[in-house]
């Protein structure tokens, strides 16, 4: 029997009761990126990029230029003094090329095919007006695809993720290591740049699977064996860590499951997102809320889905959305649990006093801290059923709704049914009023 929660027909908190199915892709759709308030791009294993209108679901254009699957995509705003701001997107492919596209015309502006390996990640640094590509080495480019500088060959595994840090630094995930690089403009007056490796962090025990920047002071990494590490973004020191996501004794509020063994898939940190207060982690089939100030998990759903959670985002209204390999998209609400004074306080959460040093003073201090700390839980408030295969990721467009992409080759726009109905009624009313005016004039 599955231990995953179910929700009935009455989904009071779920506004997404209307959907638009967008067709065009011929293979798995893995990426969605937002271009502006109402446009987004989709890309995947068919090598084609589509631009869509998030309000109407209209297909704006198709971008053809890659011969293999898309491996990374990023929006980029050109800010040359000679021309107006232009919305661009950069795409990397397994064909070892990178292309810059104009979103307005769908035109291919620049193409580079000098890479020795597939580019797995792209990061734009708007402040410096440059962007980075990560593969077997790290390259720095300007908007015209001029190579400004690059590192020497790092590893055959390549860079799997990049995150911008303060003081012109970036952190690159390379296998188990985090490599900190600093970018600097040349001192000789030319337009050249330099890239310098300044530190290697080797605290992870397994390959790093996700990286997220919290703010100018903090960033967080997660690995395939369920480690989460909180880093200082200025001096790159380890601030805290959590590595007991799957251990029921550490999360006593959750009903334990009987399992013979723990597969790596069930402990992998698939995706991280954050607000100023918490980090939200998709770990195996579960989702976890890690409070950065308390340095512990404050709420979790160990079996949020039937399969691995691939993407998670925090919404402005204390809600979370998660999507999974099982084809489902679920809405959760973070709520405070009403605690009775006599209720025993769980002390098995992440122990900020050190692992294995359970002295009496530390236990008492931890207990006192928990007594004064509200306890939260994640409640399932909506279930979006529409895809027939793994949902890779989604984009949240506020009142315009939600866009999801899947291995079933489809994109679905989920809409607020009441809002859409009101808009249609308003449009109809305006047409009737116009027709009435016309008849009066005649």
PAKOLZA-832007 format. One line per 4 residues: number of its first residue (from 1); their letters; for each residue z, x, y of C-alpha. Coordinates in steps of 0.05 Angstrom, whole numbers, plus 5000, padded with zeros to 4 digits. Example, Ala and Ser with C-alpha at 12.3 -4.5 7.8 and 13.67 -1.06 7.14 Angstrom:
1 = as = 5156 5246 4910  5143 5273 4979
! end
This chain:
1 = xxxx = 5000 5000 5000  4980 5028 5068  5038 5041 5115  4992 5033 5175
5 = xxxx = 5012 4976 5222  4968 4915 5226  4959 4867 5284  4939 4794 5279
9 = xxxx = 4890 4752 5318  4938 4746 5377  4928 4812 5414  4964 4795 5478
13 = xxxx = 4957 4864 5510  4885 4875 5488  4836 4856 5544  4775 4884 5506
17 = xxxx = 4750 4820 5474  4676 4828 5490  4630 4884 5467  4561 4912 5482
21 = xxxx = 4527 4953 5426  4483 5009 5453  4430 5035 5405  4384 5095 5411
25 = xxxx = 4415 5153 5374  4389 5171 5305  4450 5209 5280  4525 5219 5292
29 = xxxx = 4544 5211 5366  4599 5262 5379  4604 5269 5455  4612 5224 5515
33 = xxxx = 4619 5252 5586  4628 5214 5651  4578 5230 5706  4606 5184 5760
37 = xxxx = 4643 5117 5767  4591 5078 5727  4546 5129 5691  4559 5169 5628
41 = xxxx = 4520 5213 5579  4521 5212 5503  4500 5266 5455  4505 5284 5382
45 = xxxx = 4472 5310 5319  4402 5284 5336  4397 5333 5394  4380 5278 5444
49 = xxxx = 4421 5262 5506  4422 5191 5533  4446 5169 5602  4477 5099 5606
53 = xxxx = 4503 5050 5657  4575 5034 5639  4573 4966 5674  4510 4937 5643
57 = xxxx = 4499 4980 5582  4429 4996 5607  4397 5060 5580  4378 5100 5642
61 = xxxx = 4339 5157 5610  4330 5201 5548  4334 5276 5553  4293 5314 5501
65 = xxxx = 4294 5390 5497  4340 5412 5440  4316 5420 5369  4384 5419 5335
69 = xxxx = 4450 5382 5343  4489 5385 5409  4552 5427 5404  4580 5421 5475
73 = xxxx = 4567 5381 5538  4596 5384 5609  4582 5351 5676  4569 5398 5734
77 = xxxx = 4560 5383 5809  4513 5430 5845  4539 5447 5915  4487 5494 5944
81 = xxxx = 4487 5496 6020  4411 5487 6021  4411 5421 5983  4452 5358 5975
85 = xxxx = 4503 5351 5919  4467 5338 5854  4497 5310 5791  4479 5355 5733
89 = xxxx = 4498 5360 5660  4498 5423 5617  4485 5418 5543  4492 5470 5488
93 = xxxx = 4460 5464 5419  4459 5495 5350  4389 5518 5368  4425 5572 5410
97 = xxxx = 4400 5545 5476  4435 5517 5537  4400 5469 5584  4418 5443 5654
101 = xxxx = 4393 5372 5668  4386 5332 5732  4421 5265 5719  4380 5228 5773
105 = xxxx = 4311 5245 5747  4327 5266 5675  4289 5330 5690  4304 5396 5654
109 = xxxx = 4322 5445 5710  4340 5508 5673  4340 5531 5601  4370 5595 5570
113 = xxxx = 4357 5618 5499  4387 5688 5499  4449 5672 5458  4465 5710 5394
117 = xxxx = 4505 5651 5366  4517 5577 5378  4555 5560 5442  4614 5518 5420
121 = xxxx = 4646 5501 5487  4628 5495 5560  4677 5496 5619  4660 5485 5692
125 = xxxx = 4702 5519 5746  4683 5478 5809  4728 5519 5855  4688 5582 5839
129 = xxxx = 4622 5545 5831  4611 5577 5763  4613 5553 5691  4631 5588 5626
133 = xxxx = 4600 5585 5557  4640 5605 5496  4609 5629 5431  4614 5698 5399
137 = xxxx = 4626 5722 5470  4646 5691 5537  4592 5686 5590  4598 5668 5664
141 = xxxx = 4540 5631 5697  4522 5601 5765  4488 5534 5773  4419 5565 5767
145 = xxxx = 4436 5594 5699  4439 5665 5725  4484 5705 5679  4538 5735 5724
149 = xxxx = 4577 5773 5671  4597 5770 5598  4648 5799 5549  4631 5843 5491
153 = xxxx = 4625 5811 5423  4693 5780 5408  4689 5753 5337  4640 5721 5288
157 = xxxx = 4684 5658 5289  4672 5652 5364  4709 5616 5419  4728 5545 5399
161 = xxxx = 4760 5521 5464  4769 5542 5536  4818 5520 5590  4821 5539 5664
165 = xxxx = 4886 5572 5688  4910 5591 5758  4891 5656 5793  4819 5655 5768
169 = xxxx = 4841 5661 5696  4819 5624 5633  4849 5619 5563  4800 5623 5505
173 = xxxx = 4819 5601 5434  4791 5651 5384  4815 5635 5314  4891 5642 5315
177 = xxxx = 4891 5681 5380  4892 5659 5453  4856 5710 5497  4870 5708 5572
181 = xxxx = 4812 5730 5616  4810 5741 5691  4747 5730 5733  4736 5769 5797
185 = xxxx = 4679 5777 5846  4650 5847 5854  4679 5889 5910  4613 5922 5928
189 = xxxx = 4587 5862 5967  4537 5840 5914  4538 5772 5880  4562 5804 5815
193 = xxxx = 4624 5783 5777  4671 5817 5729  4709 5789 5670  4770 5826 5644
197 = xxxx = 4813 5813 5583  4885 5815 5606  4927 5790 5547  4925 5767 5475
201 = xxxx = 4975 5715 5451  4985 5715 5375  5041 5664 5367  5001 5613 5326
205 = xxxx = 5002 5619 5250  4935 5584 5241  4870 5571 5278  4878 5537 5346
209 = xxxx = 4845 5468 5344  4861 5439 5412  4879 5464 5482  4899 5423 5543
213 = xxxx = 4919 5440 5614  4980 5400 5639  4983 5426 5711  4981 5492 5749
217 = xxxx = 5045 5515 5714  5035 5493 5642  4983 5489 5586  4991 5469 5513
221 = xxxx = 4957 5490 5448  4956 5460 5379  4936 5489 5311  4910 5466 5244
225 = xxxx = 4978 5470 5211  5012 5425 5262  5041 5475 5311  5045 5456 5384
229 = xxxx = 5061 5511 5435  5077 5500 5508  5056 5560 5552  5071 5582 5623
233 = xxxx = 5003 5582 5658  5022 5638 5706  5052 5692 5662  5028 5665 5594
237 = xxxx = 5096 5665 5561  5116 5615 5507  5161 5561 5536  5173 5516 5476
241 = xxxx = 5143 5496 5410  5143 5440 5358  5121 5449 5287  5155 5392 5248
245 = xxxx = 5109 5334 5264  5100 5314 5191  5173 5325 5169  5209 5257 5161
249 = xxxx = 5277 5290 5167  5258 5312 5237  5236 5242 5257  5289 5198 5223
253 = xxxx = 5268 5135 5259  5204 5134 5218  5200 5106 5148  5189 5165 5101
257 = xxxx = 5131 5166 5053  5133 5194 4982  5080 5249 4976  5070 5303 4924
261 = xxxx = 5039 5352 4973  5019 5357 5045  4945 5369 5056  4924 5411 5116
265 = xxxx = 4883 5353 5142  4947 5312 5151  4981 5364 5195  4924 5388 5239
269 = xxxx = 4930 5377 5314  4861 5345 5325  4867 5330 5399  4916 5338 5457
273 = xxxx = 4919 5302 5523  4972 5302 5577  5001 5274 5640  5053 5310 5684
277 = xxxx = 5110 5286 5640  5087 5287 5567  5036 5315 5519  5003 5265 5472
281 = xxxx = 4983 5295 5406  4937 5269 5352  4966 5301 5289  4935 5283 5222
285 = xxxx = 4937 5207 5217  4992 5202 5269  5003 5203 5344  5063 5237 5378
289 = xxxx = 5091 5237 5448  5123 5304 5467  5165 5304 5530  5157 5371 5567
293 = xxxx = 5224 5368 5604  5265 5349 5543  5223 5395 5499  5221 5346 5442
297 = xxxx = 5182 5289 5411  5207 5223 5442  5162 5174 5404  5114 5175 5345
301 = xxxx = 5072 5136 5296  5064 5180 5235  5011 5134 5206  4976 5106 5267
305 = xxxx = 4910 5101 5228  4886 5104 5156  4851 5170 5168  4855 5229 5217
309 = xxxx = 4861 5212 5291  4803 5246 5327  4816 5230 5400  4874 5204 5442
313 = xxxx = 4880 5187 5516  4936 5162 5561  4920 5102 5606  4952 5091 5674
317 = xxxx = 4994 5031 5649  5039 5066 5597  4987 5053 5544  4952 5101 5496
321 = xxxx = 4886 5093 5461  4870 5128 5396  4808 5130 5351  4801 5153 5280
325 = xxxx = 4757 5173 5222  4772 5104 5192  4727 5072 5246  4783 5039 5285
329 = xxxx = 4803 5043 5358  4875 5024 5373  4915 5010 5436  4989 5029 5438
333 = xxxx = 5044 5017 5489  5101 5066 5500  5164 5024 5504  5237 5040 5512
337 = xxxx = 5281 5023 5453  5344 4984 5467  5400 5027 5438  5468 5000 5418
341 = xxxx = 5528 5044 5437  5549 5049 5364  5481 5071 5339  5482 5141 5311
345 = xxxx = 5441 5190 5352  5385 5225 5315  5395 5300 5325  5339 5324 5281
349 = xxxx = 5285 5327 5335  5259 5394 5360  5320 5438 5370  5313 5473 5437
353 = xxxx = 5372 5518 5418  5333 5557 5366  5311 5546 5295  5362 5557 5241
357 = xxxx = 5421 5569 5289  5457 5503 5280  5524 5523 5310  5575 5471 5329
361 = xxxx = 5569 5479 5405  5493 5471 5403  5499 5409 5359  5549 5377 5407
365 = xxxx = 5506 5395 5467  5444 5366 5433  5482 5303 5414  5507 5293 5485
369 = xxxx = 5437 5302 5512  5409 5250 5463  5465 5200 5481  5442 5201 5554
373 = xxxx = 5368 5200 5536  5328 5136 5527  5292 5129 5460  5220 5106 5460
377 = xxxx = 5173 5077 5409  5098 5063 5405  5079 4991 5394  5010 4970 5370
381 = xxxx = 4983 4920 5421  4908 4920 5407  4858 4936 5352  4784 4944 5368
385 = xxxx = 4742 4932 5306  4668 4944 5316  4646 5011 5287  4631 5020 5213
389 = xxxx = 4644 5095 5211  4687 5150 5243  4698 5140 5318  4690 5209 5348
393 = xxxx = 4716 5197 5419  4717 5149 5477  4715 5145 5553  4759 5100 5596
397 = xxxx = 4724 5068 5656  4782 5028 5685  4761 4957 5700  4691 4970 5672
401 = xxxx = 4721 4979 5603  4717 5030 5548  4659 5067 5516  4665 5091 5443
405 = xxxx = 4618 5133 5401  4614 5139 5326  4583 5169 5263  4549 5101 5254
409 = xxxx = 4499 5125 5308  4524 5071 5357  4559 5069 5424  4600 5008 5440
413 = xxxx = 4621 4986 5509  4686 4946 5504  4695 4897 5561  4751 4854 5589
417 = xxxx = 4727 4785 5565  4762 4746 5620  4735 4792 5675  4664 4789 5647
421 = xxxx = 4667 4713 5642  4691 4708 5714  4635 4754 5738  4583 4712 5702
425 = xxxx = 4612 4648 5732  4610 4680 5801  4538 4702 5792  4518 4632 5768
429 = xxxx = 4554 4600 5827  4518 4645 5877  4450 4628 5845  4466 4554 5848
433 = xxxx = 4487 4561 5921  4423 4599 5938  4381 4546 5903  4418 4492 5941
437 = xxxx = 4404 4527 6008  4331 4534 5989  4324 4460 5973  4359 4441 6039
441 = xx = 4309 4484 6078  4250 4452 6041
! end
